[in-house]
């Protein structure tokens, strides 16, 4: 199948395929979706030859070993990449010469053993970034916030962050920093520029699912210490409740409207994100349970 010369799109997601992934012998593919299967082994190096690829989703499988960012550096048109919830570690061995493609629009690297963010420096068009369940320590580097100005969703939960520096990402609607090692009081300035979180669409009759437990028109701030508070009275109210370690912010207001004039690839990415998340949620929950169980021993 992977050698068909005219194959453009391949979607085998949400099945029960197992075994190793074969080499890709055709570079005509523009979209590959293999998420939520039981595929295993190392990723084939032939992925780097798929120069026409715009979408690659290998999430929620059992791939293992080390995966270096150089595997994707030659795919110059790649707009969506999801490697989340496998058993491999994402590495960046040759920092000077290889980075992820600048064209990336959606990047999901949950549970990829990410420790540093240097490989993200050239990626300046991101709209959706998921770095949850990794090993990121300390604080997000100052150079990252100016680069992430177009972000709509940022998930940094389940890391080892000890401090959150201020951000001026006015387009950000979802910010999740739950289950970190935050020890200091978060500065008010962290939230002052988040203008996309301040407007509620009152025409909506019910919250709309956005994936990963987030809902449109919902405003939630969760802290391990506070029980209730009003925050930034001129803009939004927040309920503060006990929620493990750290701070979880799920603020989602106005859903991204895709007009008929927008590029087709953008609409495709949005639809894929919304469609896949519900199917994968149960598997992600099982991953969390197994991870906690393994840590006990």
C-alpha positions as CSV (number, residue, x, y, z in Angstrom):
1,X,0.0,0.0,0.0
2,X,2.8,2.4,0.9
3,X,4.4,2.0,-2.5
4,X,1.3,3.0,-4.6
5,X,2.8,5.7,-6.9
6,X,-0.4,7.8,-7.1
7,X,-1.5,7.6,-3.4
8,X,-2.1,11.1,-2.0
9,X,-4.0,10.5,1.2
10,X,-3.8,7.6,3.6
11,X,-6.2,7.4,6.6
12,X,-6.1,4.2,8.7
13,X,-6.8,5.8,12.0
14,X,-8.9,4.2,14.8
15,X,-8.3,0.6,13.8
16,X,-6.5,-2.3,15.3
17,X,-3.4,-2.4,13.1
18,X,-0.3,-3.9,14.8
19,X,3.3,-4.7,13.8
20,X,6.0,-2.5,12.3
21,X,5.4,0.4,9.9
22,X,6.8,-0.4,6.5
23,X,9.1,1.9,4.5
24,X,7.3,4.5,2.4
25,X,8.4,3.9,-1.2
26,X,6.3,6.7,-2.8
27,X,6.7,10.4,-2.1
28,X,3.3,11.4,-3.5
29,X,1.6,11.2,-0.1
30,X,0.4,14.5,1.3
31,X,-1.5,13.2,4.3
32,X,-0.9,10.2,6.6
33,X,-3.2,9.5,9.6
34,X,-2.4,6.3,11.5
35,X,-3.4,7.4,15.0
36,X,-5.0,5.2,17.5
37,X,-3.7,1.8,16.4
38,X,-1.2,-0.7,18.0
39,X,1.7,-0.1,15.6
40,X,5.1,-0.6,17.1
41,X,8.9,-0.5,16.6
42,X,10.9,2.4,15.3
43,X,9.7,5.0,12.8
44,X,11.0,4.3,9.3
45,X,13.7,6.7,8.1
46,X,11.9,6.9,4.8
47,X,9.5,9.4,6.4
48,X,12.1,12.1,5.6
49,X,11.7,11.5,1.9
50,X,8.0,12.4,1.9
51,X,8.6,15.9,0.7
52,X,5.0,16.5,-0.3
53,X,3.6,15.7,3.1
54,X,1.4,18.3,4.8
55,X,-0.2,16.2,7.6
56,X,1.3,13.4,9.7
57,X,-0.5,11.8,12.6
58,X,1.2,8.9,14.3
59,X,-0.2,9.5,17.8
60,X,-1.6,6.9,20.2
61,X,0.5,3.9,19.0
62,X,3.4,2.0,20.5
63,X,6.3,3.3,18.5
64,X,9.5,3.1,20.4
65,X,13.2,4.2,20.4
66,X,14.6,7.7,19.8
67,X,13.1,10.0,17.2
68,X,15.3,12.9,16.2
69,X,13.8,16.1,14.9
70,X,16.0,15.8,11.8
71,X,13.6,13.1,10.6
72,X,11.1,15.8,9.7
73,X,13.4,18.7,8.9
74,X,13.3,18.1,5.1
75,X,9.5,18.0,4.9
76,X,9.2,21.7,4.2
77,X,5.4,21.8,3.6
78,X,4.4,20.0,6.8
79,X,1.6,21.8,8.5
80,X,0.3,19.3,11.1
81,X,2.4,16.9,13.1
82,X,1.1,14.7,16.0
83,X,3.5,12.2,17.6
84,X,1.7,12.1,21.0
85,X,1.3,9.1,23.3
86,X,3.9,6.6,22.0
87,X,6.9,5.1,23.7
88,X,9.7,6.9,22.0
89,X,11.8,9.9,23.0
90,X,12.0,13.0,20.8
91,X,15.7,14.1,20.6
92,X,17.6,17.0,19.0
93,X,21.1,15.7,18.6
94,X,22.3,18.1,15.9
95,X,20.9,21.4,17.2
96,X,22.9,23.5,14.7
97,X,21.6,22.0,11.5
98,X,18.2,20.4,12.1
99,X,14.9,21.8,13.4
100,X,11.2,21.2,12.8
101,X,9.8,22.8,9.6
102,X,8.8,26.4,9.8
103,X,5.5,25.7,8.0
104,X,4.0,23.8,11.1
105,X,0.6,25.0,12.1
106,X,-0.4,22.3,14.6
107,X,2.2,20.5,16.7
108,X,1.3,17.9,19.3
109,X,4.1,16.2,21.2
110,X,2.4,15.0,24.4
111,X,4.4,12.3,26.2
112,X,7.3,12.4,23.9
113,X,10.0,12.8,26.6
114,X,10.6,16.4,25.5
115,X,13.2,18.1,27.8
116,X,14.1,21.3,25.9
117,X,12.5,23.6,23.4
118,X,15.4,24.8,21.2
119,X,14.1,22.8,18.2
120,X,11.0,25.0,18.2
121,X,12.8,28.3,17.5
122,X,12.1,28.5,13.8
123,X,8.4,27.4,14.1
124,X,6.6,30.8,14.1
125,X,3.2,29.9,12.6
126,X,1.8,27.6,15.3
127,X,-1.8,27.8,16.2
128,X,-2.1,24.6,18.3
129,X,0.8,23.5,20.5
130,X,0.6,20.5,22.9
131,X,3.7,19.8,25.1
132,X,1.9,18.1,27.9
133,X,3.2,15.0,29.8
134,X,6.9,15.8,29.2
135,X,10.0,16.7,31.2
136,X,10.2,20.4,30.7
137,X,11.7,22.0,33.8
138,X,12.0,25.5,35.2
139,X,10.3,28.1,33.1
140,X,9.5,28.6,29.4
141,X,12.4,30.5,27.8
142,X,11.8,34.1,27.1
143,X,12.4,33.7,23.4
144,X,9.4,31.4,23.0
145,X,6.6,33.9,23.8
146,X,7.3,36.3,20.9
147,X,7.5,33.3,18.5
148,X,4.1,31.8,19.8
149,X,2.1,35.0,19.2
150,X,-0.4,33.2,16.9
151,X,-1.2,30.4,19.4
152,X,-4.9,29.6,20.0
153,X,-4.2,26.6,22.3
154,X,-1.2,25.9,24.5
155,X,-1.0,22.8,26.7
156,X,2.0,22.6,29.1
157,X,0.3,20.4,31.7
158,X,2.1,17.5,33.4
159,X,5.6,18.9,33.3
160,X,8.0,20.2,35.9
161,X,7.6,24.0,35.4
162,X,8.3,26.0,38.6
163,X,7.4,29.4,37.3
164,X,5.2,31.0,34.6
165,X,6.5,34.2,33.0
166,X,4.1,36.7,31.5
167,X,2.8,36.3,28.0
168,X,1.3,38.8,25.5
169,X,-0.3,36.1,23.3
170,X,-3.6,38.0,22.7
171,X,-5.0,35.2,20.5
172,X,-4.6,32.5,23.1
173,X,-8.0,31.0,24.2
174,X,-6.8,27.8,26.0
175,X,-3.9,27.7,28.4
176,X,-3.3,24.6,30.5
177,X,-0.5,24.4,33.1
178,X,-2.0,21.8,35.4
179,X,0.1,19.3,37.2
180,X,3.4,21.2,37.3
181,X,5.7,22.2,40.1
182,X,4.6,25.9,40.4
183,X,5.6,27.3,43.7
184,X,5.2,31.0,43.4
185,X,2.1,33.1,43.1
186,X,1.3,33.6,39.4
187,X,1.6,37.3,38.4
188,X,-1.6,39.1,37.3
189,X,0.3,40.2,34.2
190,X,0.2,36.6,33.0
191,X,-3.5,37.1,32.1
192,X,-3.7,40.8,31.3
193,X,-3.0,40.5,27.6
194,X,-5.1,37.4,26.9
195,X,-7.8,39.4,25.1
196,X,-9.3,36.3,23.2
197,X,-10.4,35.0,26.6
198,X,-12.4,38.0,27.6
199,X,-15.3,37.9,25.2
200,X,-18.1,35.5,25.6
201,X,-20.4,34.5,22.7
202,X,-23.8,35.0,24.3
203,X,-25.6,33.7,21.3
204,X,-24.6,30.2,22.0
205,X,-27.2,28.1,23.7
206,X,-24.8,25.5,25.1
207,X,-21.0,25.0,25.5
208,X,-19.4,23.4,22.4
209,X,-16.8,20.7,22.8
210,X,-13.3,21.8,21.7
211,X,-11.4,18.6,22.7
212,X,-9.1,17.7,25.6
213,X,-11.9,18.5,28.1
214,X,-12.2,22.1,27.0
215,X,-15.5,23.8,26.2
216,X,-16.4,26.9,24.2
217,X,-17.8,29.7,26.3
218,X,-16.4,28.2,29.5
219,X,-14.1,30.0,31.9
220,X,-12.3,27.9,34.5
221,X,-9.3,28.7,36.7
222,X,-8.3,25.8,39.0
223,X,-5.8,26.1,41.9
224,X,-4.8,23.8,44.6
225,X,-5.2,26.4,47.3
226,X,-8.1,28.7,46.6
227,X,-11.7,27.8,46.8
228,X,-13.4,30.7,45.0
229,X,-12.4,34.1,43.7
230,X,-13.3,36.8,41.1
231,X,-10.5,37.6,38.8
232,X,-10.2,40.6,36.6
233,X,-13.7,41.8,37.3
234,X,-14.0,43.9,34.1
235,X,-13.5,40.9,31.9
236,X,-14.3,37.5,33.4
237,X,-15.1,35.6,36.6
238,X,-13.4,32.4,37.6
239,X,-14.1,29.6,40.0
240,X,-11.1,28.3,41.9
241,X,-11.2,24.8,43.1
242,X,-8.7,22.2,44.4
243,X,-7.2,20.3,41.5
244,X,-4.0,18.5,42.4
245,X,-0.7,20.3,41.9
246,X,-0.3,23.5,40.1
247,X,-2.7,25.7,38.1
248,X,-5.0,24.6,35.3
249,X,-6.4,27.3,33.1
250,X,-9.0,26.3,30.6
251,X,-10.5,29.4,29.0
252,X,-12.2,29.1,25.7
253,X,-14.4,31.7,24.3
254,X,-15.0,32.2,20.6
255,X,-14.6,29.2,18.2
256,X,-12.3,29.7,15.2
257,X,-14.6,30.5,12.3
258,X,-13.4,29.3,8.9
259,X,-14.8,31.5,6.1
260,X,-15.1,30.3,2.6
261,X,-12.1,32.4,1.7
262,X,-9.7,30.5,3.9
263,X,-7.3,27.9,2.5
264,X,-8.6,24.4,2.3
265,X,-5.6,23.0,4.2
266,X,-6.6,25.1,7.2
267,X,-10.1,23.8,7.3
268,X,-8.8,20.3,7.0
269,X,-6.5,20.7,10.0
270,X,-9.3,22.1,12.2
271,X,-11.7,19.3,11.2
272,X,-9.1,16.6,11.9
273,X,-8.3,18.1,15.3
274,X,-11.9,18.1,16.4
275,X,-12.8,14.7,15.0
276,X,-9.8,12.8,16.5
277,X,-9.7,14.0,20.0
278,X,-12.8,12.3,21.3
279,X,-11.8,8.9,19.8
280,X,-8.4,9.2,21.5
281,X,-9.5,10.3,24.9
282,X,-10.1,6.9,26.4
283,X,-6.7,5.7,25.2
284,X,-5.0,8.7,26.7
285,X,-6.8,8.1,30.0
286,X,-5.5,4.5,30.0
287,X,-2.0,5.9,29.3
288,X,-2.2,8.1,32.4
289,X,-3.4,5.2,34.6
290,X,-0.6,2.9,33.4
291,X,1.9,5.7,33.9
292,X,0.9,6.2,37.5
293,X,0.8,2.5,38.1
294,X,4.4,2.1,36.8
295,X,5.6,5.0,39.0
296,X,4.5,3.1,42.1
297,X,7.0,0.3,41.4
